[in-house]
């Protein structure tokens, strides 16, 4: 907090930051000792925690790192394209990318 910043402004920024964090998920390995990088023990079970604004709350437990990543980073939904999409029928004409007509048709 800056000395010249009003307390109300600082509190507003802190509340905005906290509200952005709500719902954030993290995976914590269930191993002894300090928590290290997630790649250190990929076979260890993980606890999935969610930030509720004041503390991390346990949501679920996963058997390994791969399952934890599937929970933390779900695949985006796939777009379903129709089998045959509607496109305008190309009619007669001399458009830019069409073949040139024979010489007898150009007299029209």
C-alpha positions, 0 to 999 in steps of 0.5 A, spaced: 500 500 500 502 506 498 502 512 503 499 517 498 493 512 496 487 512 500 485 506 504 478 505 501 482 505 494 486 500 496 480 496 499 477 496 493 483 493 489 484 488 494 476 486 494 477 485 486 483 481 486 480 476 491 473 476 487 477 474 481 481 468 485 474 465 487 473 458 484 480 457 482 483 450 483 489 447 485 492 440 485 497 439 491 500 432 492 499 428 498 506 426 500 510 428 506 515 433 506 515 440 502 511 441 496 515 441 490 514 441 483 508 437 480 513 433 475 517 430 481 512 425 483 507 424 478 504 417 481 502 420 487 495 422 489 493 429 489 488 433 493 484 438 488 482 444 492 478 450 490 479 457 493 473 460 496 475 467 498 478 466 504 481 459 504 483 453 500 477 448 501 478 440 499 474 438 493 476 432 491 482 427 491 485 424 484 489 418 484 495 421 480 498 427 476 494 426 469 487 425 473 489 432 476 490 435 470 484 433 467 480 436 472 484 442 472 484 443 465 478 440 462 478 440 454 475 445 451 468 443 448 468 441 440 464 445 435 459 440 432 459 442 424 454 439 420 455 434 415 453 438 409 453 446 410 449 450 406 453 454 401 450 458 395 450 455 388 454 458 383 450 460 377 452 462 370 457 468 369 464 471 368 466 472 375 473 473 377 475 466 378 471 462 373 473 459 367 473 464 361 467 462 356 469 460 349 469 465 344 462 464 341 459 465 348 463 472 349 459 476 343 452 476 348 
